[in-house]
Amino acid sequence: MQKHLILMACSATKAATPSPAIDLYQGVMYSTFRANVPFEPPAVIILSALHGFVPAERVIEPYELRMTDARADEMLADLPDFDASAWPAGVRSIFLAGGKTYRRVMRAALDRRVRLGGIDADATITETAGGIGYQRAQLGAYLRNMGACDA
């Protein structure tokens, strides 16, 4: 059972070849993730502007599509199609890593998953806030503190 789940926004910077999503994205949040991920990594689901929610291990091809308010609205209008991948069960702590537009879609997906019984309503949810530097610091701290939270 996975105790921690990180929902990460995709990034504009990507690898040049099809890769697992966690490796495809090369932005600064992914650098921060790689630099701070503990020995027992959390589950990661990535919110792709093209594909919706994808498991970190799913192989996807590079693409160019930005998450805009209009794209987020499209996803929200058809959320079950954009949120069709399995999420881990038994998650107790969820971290939303991304800008406000991404987090808006992430929160809606979480609310949907709680209503469907896939996520416990009392799971702790933490979100990034502020500029990218603050977001990186928050993600790094969450990853470094995961073990302490489990003790």
Phi, psi and omega per residue, in radians:
M1 nan 2.271 -3.126
Q2 -1.564 2.167 -3.115
K3 -1.497 -0.485 -3.030
H4 -2.067 2.471 3.068
L5 -2.359 2.294 3.032
I6 -1.989 2.198 2.990
L7 -1.723 2.040 -3.081
M8 -1.992 2.456 3.014
A9 -1.275 2.588 3.042
C10 -1.174 3.108 3.108
S11 -2.342 2.705 3.125
A12 -1.197 -0.604 3.136
T13 -1.422 2.168 -3.071
K14 -2.365 2.757 2.998
A15 -1.133 2.844 -3.056
A16 -1.504 -0.221 -3.063
T17 -2.203 2.768 3.079
P18 -0.948 2.355 -3.057
S19 -2.660 2.828 2.950
P20 -0.964 2.472 -3.044
A21 -0.904 -0.716 -3.110
I22 -1.105 -0.439 3.117
D23 -1.678 -0.472 -3.141
L24 -1.080 -0.796 -3.081
Y25 -1.370 2.275 -3.023
Q26 -2.120 0.191 -3.120
G27 -1.165 3.068 -3.047
V28 -1.128 -0.550 3.095
M29 -1.155 -0.589 3.112
Y30 -1.278 -0.588 3.024
S31 -1.107 -0.751 3.108
T32 -1.108 -0.752 3.100
F33 -1.010 -0.898 -3.092
R34 -1.082 -0.627 -3.109
A35 -1.285 -0.357 -3.024
N36 -2.114 -0.064 -3.065
V37 -1.108 2.289 -3.123
P38 -1.306 2.988 3.136
F39 -0.949 -0.742 3.041
E40 -1.759 1.669 -3.035
P41 -1.221 2.700 3.057
P42 -1.310 2.879 2.949
A43 -1.213 2.521 3.133
V44 -2.295 2.274 2.994
I45 -2.096 2.324 -3.077
I46 -1.906 2.335 3.053
L47 -1.604 1.803 3.122
S48 -1.563 2.359 3.099
A49 -1.098 -0.444 3.125
L50 -1.615 -0.859 -2.960
H51 -1.664 -0.229 -3.006
G52 1.462 -2.575 -3.091
F53 -1.414 2.165 -3.134
V54 -2.269 2.476 3.047
P55 -1.124 2.600 -3.090
A56 -1.000 -0.550 -3.068
E57 -1.511 -0.134 -3.133
R58 -1.197 2.232 3.121
V59 -1.367 2.214 3.089
I60 -2.337 2.752 3.140
E61 -1.559 2.669 3.048
P62 -1.032 2.586 -3.133
Y63 -2.659 2.938 3.068
E64 -2.187 1.853 3.037
L65 -2.786 2.190 -3.138
R66 -1.630 2.608 3.044
M67 -1.459 1.887 3.084
T68 -1.889 2.997 3.053
D69 -1.046 -0.694 3.135
A70 -1.133 -0.702 3.120
R71 -1.174 -0.703 3.089
A72 -1.075 -0.723 3.102
D73 -1.072 -0.710 3.082
E74 -1.052 -0.783 3.138
M75 -1.107 -0.762 -3.126
L76 -1.136 -0.604 -3.140
A77 -1.212 -0.406 -3.106
D78 -2.306 0.743 -3.004
L79 -0.953 -0.733 -3.140
P80 -0.999 -0.592 3.117
D81 -1.291 -0.598 -3.129
F82 -1.490 -0.184 -3.117
D83 -2.196 0.938 -3.063
A84 -1.710 -0.195 -3.123
S85 -1.303 2.677 3.085
A86 -1.229 2.461 3.021
W87 -1.927 2.713 -3.141
P88 -1.173 2.611 3.109
A89 -1.601 2.743 3.036
G90 1.305 0.282 -3.124
V91 -1.164 2.342 3.139
R92 -1.917 -0.367 -3.086
S93 -2.399 2.233 -3.101
I94 -2.206 2.314 -3.138
F95 -2.078 2.167 3.121
L96 -1.725 1.982 -3.066
A97 -1.981 1.822 3.121
G98 2.919 3.004 3.107
G99 -1.219 3.041 -3.005
K100 -1.085 -0.601 -3.138
T101 -1.181 -0.761 3.072
Y102 -1.092 -0.794 -3.092
R103 -1.110 -0.530 3.090
R104 -1.078 -0.760 3.118
V105 -1.241 -0.705 3.122
M106 -1.050 -0.793 3.140
R107 -1.093 -0.707 3.116
A108 -1.107 -0.726 3.112
A109 -1.139 -0.705 3.087
L110 -1.085 -0.807 3.113
D111 -1.007 -0.740 3.119
R112 -1.098 -0.778 -3.124
R113 -1.147 -0.619 3.074
V114 -1.141 -0.805 3.132
R115 -1.048 -0.629 -3.132
L116 -1.440 -0.103 3.107
G117 1.524 0.128 -3.121
G118 -1.451 -0.379 3.101
I119 -2.208 2.339 3.106
D120 -1.163 2.361 -3.123
A121 -1.092 -0.415 -3.117
D122 -1.693 0.213 3.059
A123 -1.117 2.506 3.105
T124 -1.362 2.236 3.136
I125 -2.087 2.213 3.116
T126 -2.148 2.471 3.141
E127 -2.163 2.594 2.980
T128 -1.217 2.776 3.084
A129 -2.656 2.745 3.090
G130 1.496 -2.918 -3.129
G131 -1.246 3.045 -3.045
I132 -1.076 -0.599 3.098
G133 -1.096 -0.772 3.090
Y134 -1.137 -0.720 3.137
Q135 -1.078 -0.730 3.110
R136 -1.085 -0.763 3.132
A137 -1.091 -0.715 -3.136
Q138 -1.155 -0.744 3.100
L139 -1.108 -0.814 3.129
G140 -1.034 -0.783 3.130
A141 -1.104 -0.739 3.120
Y142 -1.037 -0.828 -3.123
L143 -1.114 -0.753 -3.131
R144 -1.180 -0.523 -3.087
N145 -1.600 -0.031 -3.097
M146 -0.963 -0.822 -3.131
G147 -1.075 -0.709 3.139
A148 -1.120 -0.598 3.141
C149 -1.233 -0.444 -3.095
D150 -1.492 -0.283 -3.055
A151 -1.228 nan nan
